[in-house]
Amino acid sequence: MLYHITVFSRLSTIIPKGCVFLIKMDCGSSSSSSGWEEELEAVAAFVVLDEEENKTKTREWVHAINKKRETLGEFHRLVPELKKDTKRYHMYFRMTMEEFDFLHELIKPDIYKQNTQFRRAVSTEERLAVCLRFLATGNSFRSIGFNYRLGFSTVREIVKEVCDAIWNRLGPIVMPPPTEEMWKNVAAKYKKMWHFLNCIGAIDGKHINIQCPINAGSTYYNYKGSHSVVLLALVDADYKFIAIDVGSYGRNSDGGIFSQSVIGQKLNNKTLNVPEPAPLTENGDPQPYVIVGDEAFPLKSYLLRPYSRNYLGDNEPNKIFNYRLSRARRVVENAFGILAARWRCFRGHLEVQPEFVDKIVLASCCLHNMLCADNAFEPDNESLQLPEAALLNLDPLRRNSTREAFQVREKFRDYFNSDAGSVVWQVERVRKGRIHS
């Protein structure tokens, strides 16, 4: 028979008081009380339960370490000292104090939290600081939580909410819908800085590495052997993003993503306010405004790509066209490089789900445009003339390009090889590239 035994004071030297366990006793035996005690001692060696383990542990509302956030947290100890050194402040937040204050005032209504009787809310300045520090370092939420003395899940939610606020508030300011006047200004910059007429942007895709999403299989697995989402970006001559599309699967090609993107569809439908064609020379035929891309994109009347290997050989004019196009196209590569150098969360892989990745990328691109707006850019002519990407040995791709698209590319090729459109160093660079190839 099973008995439910509770230990009282008489056996407290054997078993802790209040310890509860089950013991099987033989009711038919004529055991004395001392026999009971001896049998209980034997069982107690195996079934004694620790009183502390049975006691229900109460969960703390705020961890004891985090209760000292306002005195020992990084934002309250280190940041005030950084404000005395503008250079180190910029290194820490990737922006000046004036830019931080502007951004804070802009998104403050969206990230404000009210104090409650249980705890004091994290201030809006600290919430912005946590998000910027995550973007600037790429450290884990746990690492930042230790530094700022915040809960790990709290850091995660802060980053998500602040990124949303940056995109919603800052996005319309630094990445407005393009107008015809804006396109003309972009084309004028490309002509002045990169010697490419009628160019309204360079386009390319960047893989944002992530950990394999839950139940995703090979959906996000790309040709580089990692999981990613793709950022498709159209960039102006000043390395600023004109339009972006993020969230496509890593396994898709840049050309396929472009065709399905809002950017590609609006360009194809002529609903992006692109100006009417303009001549490349004073008395020449009007040519469409174009964007430039690499060999992954299809040839369109509004999208120029380099000549493939089948069209190169000893054809120097085609090679000069490839050089001139690649020289303008690498603006988008440089923009991606600046983005990853400033926001180092893109150096590794993001350990969040794709929906969260989209928020991080959108916010980072907005911040990139905001910070580029204040930086005067002067091109380094020596570095810009280097032909690293000019004479690519491109494999021929089977694409259904229209005859009109080929004719547009030929018009630009002829212009770059004419006295009106050539630059003094292009032949030397192309021939030098051919010698080293």
C-alpha positions as CSV (number, residue, x, y, z in Angstrom):
1,M,0.0,0.0,0.0
2,L,1.2,3.5,-0.8
3,Y,1.3,6.2,1.9
4,H,1.7,9.9,1.4
5,I,4.2,10.9,4.1
6,T,5.0,14.4,5.3
7,V,8.0,14.9,7.5
8,F,7.4,16.6,10.8
9,S,9.7,17.7,13.5
10,R,10.4,14.2,15.0
11,L,12.2,13.1,11.8
12,S,13.8,16.5,11.0
13,T,17.3,15.2,11.7
14,I,16.8,12.6,9.0
15,I,14.7,14.5,6.4
16,P,14.2,18.2,6.0
17,K,10.9,19.5,7.4
18,G,8.1,19.8,4.9
19,C,9.6,17.2,2.5
20,V,6.9,15.1,0.8
21,F,7.4,11.7,-0.8
22,L,5.7,8.4,-1.4
23,I,6.6,5.2,0.5
24,K,5.3,1.7,0.2
25,M,4.6,0.0,3.6
26,D,3.4,-3.5,4.4
27,C,0.1,-3.0,6.3
28,G,0.1,-6.6,7.5
29,S,3.4,-6.4,9.4
30,S,3.5,-5.8,13.1
31,S,6.3,-3.3,12.9
32,S,6.8,-1.1,15.9
33,S,7.2,2.7,15.7
34,S,11.0,2.3,15.8
35,G,10.8,-0.1,12.8
36,W,8.9,2.6,10.9
37,E,11.6,5.0,11.6
38,E,14.4,2.6,10.5
39,E,12.5,1.8,7.2
40,L,11.9,5.5,6.6
41,E,15.6,6.3,7.1
42,A,16.5,3.8,4.4
43,V,14.0,5.2,1.9
44,A,15.0,8.8,2.7
45,A,18.5,8.2,1.4
46,F,17.0,7.8,-2.1
47,V,13.8,9.9,-2.2
48,V,14.6,13.1,-0.2
49,L,13.7,16.1,-2.3
50,D,15.4,19.3,-2.0
51,E,13.0,21.9,-0.6
52,E,14.6,24.6,-2.8
53,E,14.0,22.7,-6.0
54,N,10.3,22.1,-5.2
55,K,9.7,25.7,-4.3
56,T,8.2,27.7,-7.3
57,K,10.7,30.3,-8.4
58,T,9.2,33.8,-9.0
59,R,10.4,35.5,-12.2
60,E,11.9,38.9,-11.7
61,W,10.3,41.8,-13.6
62,V,13.8,43.4,-14.2
63,H,17.0,41.5,-13.7
64,A,19.2,42.8,-10.8
65,I,22.0,43.7,-13.3
66,N,19.6,45.7,-15.5
67,K,18.3,47.6,-12.5
68,K,21.6,49.6,-12.6
69,R,21.1,50.6,-16.2
70,E,20.8,54.3,-15.5
71,T,24.0,54.4,-13.5
72,L,26.2,51.8,-15.1
73,G,24.7,51.2,-18.6
74,E,26.8,52.2,-21.6
75,F,24.5,54.9,-22.7
76,H,24.6,56.6,-19.3
77,R,28.4,56.2,-18.7
78,L,30.2,56.1,-22.0
79,V,28.0,58.3,-24.3
80,P,28.2,61.4,-22.2
81,E,32.0,61.2,-22.4
82,L,31.9,60.6,-26.2
83,K,30.0,63.9,-26.5
84,K,33.2,65.7,-25.5
85,D,35.1,64.1,-28.4
86,T,33.3,64.6,-31.7
87,K,35.6,62.2,-33.6
88,R,35.0,59.3,-31.3
89,Y,31.3,60.1,-31.1
90,H,31.2,59.8,-34.9
91,M,33.1,56.5,-34.8
92,Y,30.6,55.2,-32.3
93,F,27.3,56.2,-33.9
94,R,28.5,56.7,-37.5
95,M,27.1,60.2,-37.5
96,T,27.6,63.6,-35.8
97,M,25.8,64.8,-32.8
98,E,23.8,67.2,-35.0
99,E,22.7,64.3,-37.2
100,F,21.8,62.2,-34.2
101,D,19.7,65.0,-32.8
102,F,17.9,65.6,-36.1
103,L,17.1,61.9,-36.5
104,H,16.0,61.7,-32.9
105,E,13.5,64.6,-33.2
106,L,12.2,63.1,-36.4
107,I,11.4,59.6,-35.1
108,K,10.8,60.5,-31.4
109,P,6.9,60.3,-31.6
110,D,7.1,56.8,-33.0
111,I,9.4,55.2,-30.4
112,Y,8.3,57.0,-27.2
113,K,7.2,54.7,-24.4
114,Q,5.4,55.8,-21.2
115,N,6.6,55.1,-17.7
116,T,4.5,52.7,-15.6
117,Q,4.3,51.9,-11.9
118,F,6.4,48.8,-12.5
119,R,9.4,50.3,-14.3
120,R,10.8,53.4,-16.0
121,A,10.7,53.2,-19.8
122,V,13.9,53.3,-21.9
123,S,14.3,56.9,-23.2
124,T,13.9,57.7,-26.9
125,E,17.5,58.8,-27.1
126,E,18.7,55.5,-25.7
127,R,16.5,53.5,-28.0
128,L,17.9,55.2,-31.0
129,A,21.4,54.7,-29.6
130,V,20.8,50.9,-29.2
131,C,19.6,50.6,-32.8
132,L,22.5,52.6,-34.3
133,R,25.0,50.6,-32.3
134,F,23.5,47.4,-33.6
135,L,23.7,48.6,-37.2
136,A,27.2,50.0,-36.7
137,T,28.7,46.9,-35.1
138,G,26.5,43.9,-36.1
139,N,26.9,42.6,-32.5
140,S,24.3,40.2,-31.3
141,F,21.3,41.4,-29.3
142,R,22.7,39.6,-26.3
143,S,26.0,41.4,-26.5
144,I,24.3,44.8,-26.8
145,G,21.9,43.9,-24.0
146,F,24.9,43.3,-21.7
147,N,26.5,46.6,-22.7
148,Y,23.4,48.7,-22.2
149,R,22.0,46.6,-19.3
150,L,18.8,45.8,-21.1
151,G,16.9,42.6,-21.6
152,F,17.9,40.7,-24.7
153,S,14.4,40.5,-26.1
154,T,14.1,44.2,-25.3
155,V,17.0,45.1,-27.5
156,R,15.5,43.1,-30.3
157,E,12.2,44.9,-30.1
158,I,13.9,48.3,-29.9
159,V,15.9,47.6,-33.0
160,K,12.8,46.5,-34.9
161,E,10.7,49.5,-33.8
162,V,13.4,52.1,-34.5
163,C,14.2,50.7,-37.9
164,D,10.4,50.9,-38.7
165,A,10.3,54.5,-37.5
166,I,13.4,55.4,-39.6
167,W,11.9,54.0,-42.8
168,N,8.5,55.6,-42.2
169,R,9.8,59.0,-41.2
170,L,13.1,59.4,-43.0
171,G,12.4,57.4,-46.1
172,P,10.0,60.0,-47.7
173,I,12.6,62.7,-47.1
174,V,15.8,61.1,-48.4
175,M,14.2,58.8,-51.0
176,P,11.2,60.6,-52.4
177,P,9.3,59.4,-55.5
178,P,11.4,60.4,-58.5
179,T,10.3,63.3,-60.7
180,E,11.3,64.3,-64.2
181,E,13.4,67.2,-62.8
182,M,15.1,64.9,-60.4
183,W,16.0,62.5,-63.3
184,K,17.5,65.4,-65.3
185,N,19.6,66.4,-62.3
186,V,20.9,62.8,-61.9
187,A,21.7,62.7,-65.6
188,A,23.6,66.0,-65.4
189,K,25.7,64.6,-62.5
190,Y,26.5,61.4,-64.5
191,K,27.6,63.5,-67.4
192,K,29.8,65.7,-65.3
193,M,31.4,63.1,-63.0
194,W,31.4,59.9,-65.1
195,H,31.2,61.2,-68.7
196,F,28.1,59.2,-69.5
197,L,25.2,61.1,-71.1
198,N,21.5,60.3,-70.6
199,C,22.3,58.1,-67.7
200,I,19.8,58.2,-64.8
201,G,21.3,55.6,-62.5
202,A,23.3,52.4,-62.1
203,I,21.5,49.2,-60.9
204,D,22.7,46.1,-59.2
205,G,21.8,43.6,-56.6
206,K,23.5,42.9,-53.2
207,H,23.1,39.7,-51.3
208,I,22.4,40.3,-47.6
209,N,23.6,37.2,-45.8
210,I,21.2,35.7,-43.2
211,Q,21.0,32.5,-41.2
212,C,18.8,29.9,-42.8
213,P,15.2,30.9,-42.0
214,I,12.8,28.4,-40.3
215,N,11.4,25.8,-42.7
216,A,12.9,27.7,-45.7
217,G,14.7,24.8,-47.3
218,S,16.8,26.1,-50.2
219,T,14.6,29.1,-51.0
220,Y,17.2,31.6,-49.8
221,Y,20.2,29.6,-50.8
222,N,22.3,31.5,-53.3
223,Y,25.1,30.7,-55.8
224,K,27.7,31.8,-53.2
225,G,26.8,29.0,-50.9
226,S,25.0,31.0,-48.2
227,H,21.5,32.1,-47.4
228,S,20.5,35.6,-48.3
229,V,17.8,38.1,-49.3
230,V,18.6,40.4,-52.2
231,L,18.8,44.2,-52.1
232,L,18.1,45.6,-55.6
233,A,19.2,49.2,-55.8
234,L,19.2,52.1,-58.3
235,V,22.0,54.6,-57.4
236,D,22.7,58.1,-58.6
237,A,26.1,59.6,-59.3
238,D,26.6,60.7,-55.7
239,Y,26.3,57.1,-54.4
240,K,22.8,57.7,-53.0
241,F,19.9,55.3,-53.5
242,I,17.2,56.5,-55.8
243,A,15.0,53.4,-55.4
244,I,15.4,50.1,-53.7
245,D,13.7,46.7,-53.6
246,V,14.5,44.3,-50.8
247,G,13.2,40.9,-49.8
248,S,13.7,38.7,-52.9
249,Y,14.9,35.2,-52.4
250,G,18.7,34.7,-52.6
251,R,18.4,31.9,-55.2
252,N,16.9,34.3,-57.8
253,S,19.1,36.1,-60.4
254,D,19.5,39.9,-60.5
255,G,17.8,40.0,-63.9
256,G,14.8,38.0,-62.7
257,I,14.4,40.1,-59.6
258,F,14.6,43.2,-61.7
259,S,11.8,42.0,-64.0
260,Q,9.5,41.3,-61.1
261,S,10.4,44.4,-59.1
262,V,8.4,47.6,-58.9
263,I,11.4,49.5,-60.4
264,G,11.6,47.2,-63.4
265,Q,7.8,47.2,-64.0
266,K,7.5,51.0,-63.8
267,L,10.5,51.5,-66.2
268,N,8.9,49.0,-68.6
269,N,5.5,50.6,-68.4
270,K,7.1,54.1,-68.6
271,T,5.4,55.3,-65.4
272,L,8.5,56.4,-63.5
273,N,8.5,60.0,-64.8
274,V,11.6,59.4,-67.0
275,P,12.2,62.4,-69.3
276,E,11.7,62.2,-73.0
277,P,14.7,61.1,-75.2
278,A,17.4,63.7,-75.7
279,P,20.2,63.8,-78.3
280,L,23.8,62.8,-77.3
281,T,25.2,65.4,-79.6
282,E,24.0,68.8,-80.7
283,N,22.5,67.7,-84.0
284,G,22.1,64.0,-83.2
285,D,19.0,61.9,-83.0
286,P,17.2,61.8,-79.6
287,Q,18.3,58.8,-77.5
288,P,16.4,57.5,-74.4
289,Y,17.5,58.1,-70.9
290,V,19.0,54.8,-69.6
291,I,20.2,53.0,-66.5
292,V,23.3,50.9,-66.6
293,G,23.8,47.4,-65.3
294,D,26.2,44.4,-65.5
295,E,25.8,41.3,-67.5
296,A,23.2,39.8,-65.2
297,F,20.6,42.2,-66.5
298,P,18.7,42.0,-69.8
299,L,19.4,44.5,-72.6
300,K,16.5,46.9,-72.9
301,S,16.0,50.3,-74.6
302,Y,16.1,51.8,-71.1
303,L,18.8,49.4,-69.6
304,L,22.3,49.1,-71.1
305,R,24.5,46.1,-70.4
306,P,28.1,45.3,-71.6
307,Y,28.8,43.4,-74.8
308,S,29.4,39.8,-74.2
309,R,32.5,37.8,-75.3
310,N,30.9,37.0,-78.7
311,Y,30.9,40.7,-79.6
312,L,34.4,41.6,-78.3
313,G,37.3,39.8,-80.0
314,D,39.4,42.5,-81.6
315,N,36.5,44.9,-81.7
316,E,38.0,47.9,-80.0
317,P,34.9,50.2,-80.2
318,N,32.9,47.5,-78.3
319,K,35.6,47.3,-75.7
320,I,35.6,51.0,-75.3
321,F,31.8,50.9,-74.7
322,N,32.3,48.2,-72.1
323,Y,34.9,50.3,-70.4
324,R,32.8,53.5,-70.3
325,L,29.7,51.6,-69.2
326,S,31.6,49.8,-66.4
327,R,33.1,53.0,-65.3
328,A,29.7,54.5,-64.7
329,R,28.1,51.2,-63.5
330,R,30.5,50.7,-60.6
331,V,28.9,53.6,-58.8
332,V,26.4,51.1,-57.5
333,E,29.2,48.8,-56.4
334,N,30.8,51.6,-54.5
335,A,27.5,52.5,-52.9
336,F,27.1,49.0,-51.6
337,G,30.7,49.1,-50.3
338,I,30.1,52.4,-48.4
339,L,26.9,50.9,-47.0
340,A,28.6,47.9,-45.6
341,A,31.6,49.8,-44.4
342,R,29.4,52.3,-42.4
343,W,26.9,49.7,-41.1
344,R,28.9,46.7,-40.3
345,C,25.9,44.5,-39.6
346,F,26.1,43.7,-43.3
347,R,29.7,42.3,-43.0
348,G,28.5,39.0,-41.5
349,H,25.1,37.3,-41.6
350,L,22.1,38.6,-39.8
351,E,20.6,36.2,-37.3
352,V,17.0,37.3,-37.7
353,Q,14.1,36.2,-39.9
354,P,13.7,37.7,-43.4
355,E,10.9,40.1,-42.4
356,F,13.2,41.6,-39.8
357,V,16.0,41.8,-42.3
358,D,13.9,43.9,-44.6
359,K,13.3,46.4,-41.9
360,I,17.1,46.6,-41.1
361,V,18.0,47.1,-44.8
362,L,15.4,49.7,-45.5
363,A,16.5,51.7,-42.4
364,S,20.2,51.4,-43.3
365,C,19.6,52.7,-46.8
366,C,17.7,55.7,-45.5
367,L,20.5,56.5,-43.1
368,H,23.0,56.0,-45.9
369,N,21.3,58.7,-48.0
370,M,21.0,61.0,-45.0
371,L,24.7,60.8,-44.3
372,C,25.7,61.1,-47.9
373,A,23.7,64.3,-48.4
374,D,26.1,66.3,-46.2
375,N,29.3,65.0,-47.7
376,A,30.7,66.9,-50.7
377,F,32.1,64.5,-53.2
378,E,35.0,65.3,-55.5
379,P,35.9,62.5,-57.9
380,D,39.4,61.2,-58.0
381,N,40.1,61.2,-61.7
382,E,43.2,58.9,-61.4
383,S,41.3,56.2,-59.5
384,L,38.2,56.5,-61.6
385,Q,40.2,55.8,-64.8
386,L,41.4,52.4,-63.7
387,P,39.9,49.7,-66.0
388,E,39.4,46.9,-63.5
389,A,36.0,46.0,-64.7
390,A,36.2,47.4,-68.3
391,L,37.2,44.4,-70.3
392,L,35.3,41.6,-68.7
393,N,35.3,38.3,-70.5
394,L,31.6,38.0,-70.5
395,D,29.9,34.8,-71.4
396,P,27.3,35.1,-74.1
397,L,23.8,35.1,-72.6
398,R,20.7,34.1,-74.5
399,R,18.2,36.9,-74.0
400,N,15.3,38.0,-76.1
401,S,16.4,41.6,-76.5
402,T,14.6,43.7,-79.0
403,R,16.2,45.2,-82.1
404,E,15.5,48.7,-80.6
405,A,17.6,47.8,-77.6
406,F,20.5,46.8,-79.7
407,Q,20.2,50.0,-81.7
408,V,20.3,52.1,-78.6
409,R,23.4,50.4,-77.4
410,E,25.1,50.9,-80.8
411,K,24.3,54.6,-80.7
412,F,25.9,55.0,-77.3
413,R,28.9,53.0,-78.5
414,D,29.3,55.2,-81.6
415,Y,29.1,58.3,-79.4
416,F,31.8,57.1,-77.0
417,N,34.1,56.4,-79.9
418,S,33.5,59.8,-81.6
419,D,35.4,63.0,-81.0
420,A,32.5,64.5,-79.2
421,G,32.0,61.7,-76.7
422,S,35.5,60.1,-76.1
423,V,37.8,60.8,-73.2
424,V,41.5,61.1,-73.6
425,W,42.5,58.1,-71.6
426,Q,40.0,55.5,-72.9
427,V,42.0,54.0,-75.7
428,E,45.1,53.7,-73.6
429,R,43.2,52.0,-70.8
430,V,41.4,49.6,-73.1
431,R,44.6,48.6,-74.9
432,K,46.4,48.2,-71.6
433,G,43.6,46.0,-70.4
434,R,43.8,43.9,-73.5
435,I,47.6,43.4,-73.1
436,H,47.1,42.2,-69.5
437,S,44.1,39.9,-70.4
